[in-house]
Amino acid sequence: MTTTDQLTPPPPGDWRAPTVPDVPRKRKLRKLTWAIIIFNVLMLVWIVGGSISAANSADCAAQTGSAYLSATDAQDACEAGTAIGAGIAVFGLLFLTMMVDVILGVVWLVTRKNHQH
């Protein structure tokens, strides 16, 4: 179709300009929407990176034990403590992410533009 086919001429004697059919436009995302997306991506990177770092940083092989624990028990306790600590850290980051998302979501809803005139 050409552009002349898309225009509807007015009837004779009508003073209105020709109408152009509605063309769907791409929606632009608001700045706050981009801020929410970027925040969530950064938190995801932090959570994944922290989990990987916690799994790789435990030097439990260096545990030699003591008078109360054998070397094997000390290594097992070190690995368990590392796993529990990493779980607590991931939970804390997820909780922080959800709380900030709730706040940003409320701000996003309150500041949205009203398209109904």
N, C-alpha and C positions, 0 to 999 in steps of 0.2 A: 504494500500500500504506500502511496505517496502522501505527502503532508496535505495535499489538497483534498484527498479522499477522506482524511480524518476530520476535516472541518465541516461542520454542518451549517449551511447557509441559512440565514433567517428567512422566514416567510416574507413575501412582499409587503412593504409598509411597516415591518417590525423594526424598531429602533435599536434593539439589542445587538450586541456584537456576536459573531459566530462562536459557538461553544466548542471547546476542545475536549475530547473524551478523557476521562481520568486515566492517567498513566501511573502505574504503581512506582513509587519512589523508594529508593533504598533508605531505610531508617538509619539515622545517625545515632550512635550511642552517646549518652551524656557523659560528662567528665566524671561524675560520681560513679557511674557504672564501670568505667575504666579503672577507677581507684579500687573498687570492690574486687574486680577481676585480678588486678595486679597484686592486691593484698593476699588474696587466696592462693595465687600461684607462688608467691614468696613464702607463705606459711607451709604450703605443700613441700617446697624445696627444703625448708628448714626441718620439717618433720622427717622426711626421707633421709636427708643428710645426717640428722642427729641419730636416727636409728642405725644407719650404716656405720657411723662413727663409733657409736656405743658398742656395736657388735665387734668391731675391729680393734678397738683400743684397749680392751681388757687384757692385761698381762698376767693372766692367772697361772701361767706355767712357772712364774718366778716365786710362787708361794711355796715355802718350804715347810710350813707347819710350825707347831710350837710344842710345848710340853703337854698341851691338852688336845691338839689336833694333829693327825698325821698329814703328810704332804698331800695325799689324795683328797682327804676331807677338806683341807684348806683350799685346794684348787676348785673343788666342787662348790664350796661356800662362796668363793670369789665369783665363779660363773653365775651362780644363782643371784648373788647380789647385783651383778652387772645387769642381768636380765630384768630383775625387779626395778632397778633404778632407771633403765631405759624405758620400761613400761610406764613408770610414773611420769617421766619426762614427756613421753609421747602423749599421754593423757592430758598433762598440763598444757601442752601446746594445742591440742585439739580443743580443750575447754576455752583457752584464750581465743582461738580462732572463732569458735561459735559465739562467744560473748561479743567480740568486735563485729562479727557479721550481723548480729541482732541489732546492734547500735547503728551500724552503717545502713542496714536495711530499713530501719525506721526513718532515718534521715533521708534516705532515698525516696521512700514513700511520701514523706511530708513535703519534700521539695519538688516533687514531680509537677510538670506543667499540666494544666487542665486543658484538654483539647476540645471540650464541649463549650461552645460559645452561646 
